[in-house]
């Protein structure tokens, strides 16, 4: 027998309550306090239709508390074919890092990798509590390794080139940083083949359920 409307409503409310509690715990997390200045940044809700899994916040994100609030975000939104309003609509789009806090910089001024403790503490619990996404965008090798596991290829280029193997549920992407301008120039298939498909899938995923 199918569950009644009242039962379904009760289940949804419980799921929303569990996710809300988990998000509060993540935003209060201090497990890496000995290594960095904690300010967990995450955007998510129980109604989101599209998930973006990236690396970790950069310094500007750390300062503003808004994911992809930088030129990389401008490029990612252009790739996806969405405006800022849609991108930051938590009821439709979840933005999740493999690390939730800015990890600091290395000796050359580049961002350090996301702290492993963060993913180990939160990723499985979070994706158990989140809704099932019609589409998840995986941005960069740390997201590939966690969410694709053994299906990920030897490097970013090979994984992104194999995007048809992961579609329609997942689409792997390189990081949209200006540092990848040379990569984009060497791989014209990305713009010619993958981006049109990405925009179609994003548009479809964001259509609200009836």
Order of alpha helices (4+ residues) and beta strands (2+ residues): alpha-beta-alpha-alpha-alpha-beta-alpha-beta-alpha-alpha-alpha-beta-alpha-alpha
